[in-house]
Amino acid sequence: MSAAHAVAPAAAIGAAASRRQGSPLRARAVAKQAARKVATRAAPPAATTAVTKSASDIDWDKLGFGLTETAFMVKVHCERDGEWSAVAVEPYGDLSLSPAAAVLNYGQGIFEGMKAFRTVDGEVVCFRPDQNAARFAEGAGRMSMPPVPADKFVEAVKKCISANRDFIPPEGKGSLYLRPLLIGSGPILGLGPAPSYTFLVYCSPVASYFKGGQLTPIDLVVEESYHRAAPGGTGSTKCIGNYSPVLKVQLAAKAQGFSDVIYLDAVNNKYIEEVSSCNFFVVNGNVIATPALGGSILPGITRKSIIALAKQKGFVVEEREVSVEEVIGADECFCTGTAVVVVPVGSVTFRGEKTVFQEGGIGVVGQALYDELTGLQSGKVQDKLGWLENVPEGFHE
């Protein structure tokens, strides 16, 4: 090949590169990147006293369980082998992530669900944040992420509550639902832990999870073809990938008039595990049974609390295998969870046969435990167990 022929392709490549760099599309992209860098350098720290959204137009009597954007959220960052940054309160808003973020590509993320309440004395309290902090740290380890120290977790939660104090419903009208998230926000192409992480907390005022009201009994159907989790998996972790897979079955069940689905164990396809987003209890006389934690069932904070309260009331609580047959023969059933609190099960349908409990109403045991738990959370019942964490006004400042 002659020198002239060798030079021509090189010149063409150079010209093509020049055209790409000088194209309007490329120029806009470069300008946008530069603007972001300048904005990041020039932007002052977010003022925690600014009001970007208002709670004044919320109708507390019409509150359901949906997202109501509040004024602020909390963010903390960490490099893979570094330390967590200081807790920062920022205006509620969208996140900026690389398309290669580990959470988007490999689902490296966990979350929590917890609540804050206004008490009858006008105080603001958070329910058992230390328990959520412990579960959050365990989940981080399972997903190969750096755990958030318990004190920083509780600080972030309390600052989010404090900054959004106006959005906490009046006592008896609902609660402030908090959603802590830990995500692999750093970019990575090959499968592996993210190079950096973001811990954030946002919140929303909420009321009843299910339609019809807080103590409206729910109708459940037993699912035999699909399973929520399996031994050795991540069923005991609130990782983000655990929840979307249940939607296929849940939506089909709701289309048939059911409230939700009961999932069975993946080994024997015989024993109750849990409902899509809550733990399950059966009552027979003075005995309350709930499926034992074995790695595929989420260790619910409300579940743990109800077990303790039931024992205080003199019930025998058994954590063990619970078969479908035992459920069908139970006096009453109920579910527990942060979102659902304590909700009675009105009926369970198994292979087309519907079993109704308490004539479709709420049982005495479920009602008593609901009253005890919500009484404690609202300050009507004395907190002798130290489960409530006070959130002083102005804590975020």
Helices and strands as residue ranges (DSSP letters): H 3-22, H 24-42, G 60-62, E 72-79, E 88-91, H 102-106, E 109-111, E 114-118, E 124-127, H 129-142, H 150-163, G 165-167, E 175-183, E 196-206, E 218-223, G 240-242, G 244-246, H 247-255, E 260-264, E 272-275, E 279-284, E 287-291, H 301-312, E 316-320, H 324-328, E 332-337, E 341-350, E 353-356, G 358-360, H 364-378, E 388-390
